[in-house]
């Protein structure tokens, strides 16, 4: 075979090998989903930062980010108010995980003590601290605010129970989902 025939044959073989090896490469790993670069936020004085993972109930995601108990009184915009027992403040981040609005109702949220007692949000404290009672949460909207409770002095709170509206088609109300605070 003349030299140019061999060279041509080698070139064709090299091209075929290159094309075939290009098909056998392992596929590239997909890039990680982009994340929002949210800045860290300083916790308030005497507040415990809670690092429990978020939980979902119905079509809402809940995350406890801060906790404070043992407060004998609190200040509103016009006055100081004494607790009947002790004030407990829970800083929460909520998010709708659905394509429709969700209703958040602060009155459904509970604190759970180590002995099993449960406590509802204190309506007066919520109003005095200008925190929401009930609000619509838009599709995939995220909100951060406080829940205020007035619980007996002897109550050792161990978790928060979040309750959302059940998803469409659910049979019966939600039993809620718990997040530890200790």
N, C-alpha and C positions, 0 to 999 in steps of 0.2 A: 504494500500500500504506500503511495507517495506520502511525503512528509505532511503536505497540506491536508491530506485525507485524515491522517492521524490527529493532527491539530484540530481539525473541524470536529472529528468524532469526540475528542477530549472536551472541546468547548461545549458541544451539545450535552455530553454527559454531566459536565459541571453545572450547566443551567438546569437540567432536570433534577439533579441532586439538590441544588439550592431551592428550587421550587417545592420539591417534596419536603425538605427539611423545614421550610417556612410553614407548611401545613401541619407539621407534627409538633410545633412548639406548644408548650402549655399555655393556656389562655392567660392573659394578664388579669391580675386580681382587680376587682372593681375598687374604685377610689372610695374612701370613707365618706359618709354623708357629711356635708358641711354643717358646722355648728355655729350658733350665734355667739359672738365674743362678748358675753355679758360681764360687766365688771363685778368683782367681789364687793359685798356690802358689809360694813362693820356692824356687828351685833350691838344691841343696846346695852347699857350698863346693867349688870346683874342678870343678863339673859343667858340661858344655856343654849348653845347652838345644837340643834338636833340633826343628825346625819342619817336618819332612817330613810330607806328608799321610798319613792312615791308609791301610792296605792291607787287602785281604780275601783270605783263603785258606780254602777250604771254607766253613764257616758261622761263621768267627771274623773279627773286625776287630782289627787290630793297629796300635798307634801307638807309636813311640819318642818319649819326651818328654825323656829325659836320657841323657847318655853321659859316662863317665869312664874313662880308660885310664892306663897307666904307674904303677900303684900297686904298690910292691914288697912291701907286706904289708897285712894287714887285721886288724881286731879283731873278735872274737866276744864273746859274753857272758862267757866265762871265760878267753880267751887271745888272744894275737896269733899270726898265722900268716903265714909268709913264702911268697910266690909262687915257683913253680918258674921262672917267667919274669916276667910282669907280670899283675896282676889288671886285668880290665876289667869295669866295671859298666854295665849297660844298664837304664834305668828304662823300663818298658813299661806301656801301658794296653791291656787286651784286653777284648773284648766279644763275647758270643754274638749272632749276628744271626738266630737261628733260634727256632722255637717249642719246641724241645726242648733238653735239656742237651747241652753240648759238653764234650769232654775236652781239657784243656790239659796238654801234656806238656813240661816244661822241657827234657828230654833231647833233644827233636827240634829245638830252636832252635839256630841256628848263627851264629857270627861268620865273616865272609869277609874275608880279607886281600887287599891290593892284588895279590899274586902268585897269587891263586886258592886258597890253602890255606883250609880250613875248620876251625873249632874248636867243639866241643860245650861245653855248660855244664859247669862243674866241680862235681861232686856234693858234694865236701867243703865247698867255699865256700858253695854254696847252703844246705847244712845248718847250717854255722856261722853264717851270716847270717840263719838262720831264714826262708828264702824257699821258696816251694812247688816241689815236684818235679813232682807230678801232681795235678790237682784238677778236679772237675766245675764247669763254669761254667753256671749256670742260664740259662734262656731270657731273652734280652735283658739279662743281668746284665753289669755292667762292673766290672773289677778293675784295680788298679794295684800293681805290685811290681817287684822287681829281678831281673835275671838276672846271675849271676856266672860269669866265665870266667877261666881261668888259661892265658895264651897265651905263646909265646916272646917274649923281649924285642925281637927284630927284626921281629915281626909288626906291620905297619901296617894296622890294621883300617879297612875302608872301608864295610862294610854289615853289616846283620843280616838273616838269612834266617829268616823265620817259616814254620812248618809246622803246619797244623791237620789234623784228620781230614778226609778227603774227604767231600763230601756224599753222601747216600744215592743209590745208583745209579751212582756214579762208577766208572770202570774203572781201577783201579790207585791207588797212593798219590800224594799231592800232591808236586809238585816244589818247593813253597814259593814265597814271594814276598819280594823284597828291599826293604830300606829303607836309603838311604844315611845314614851318620853323619858324613860329611865333605863 
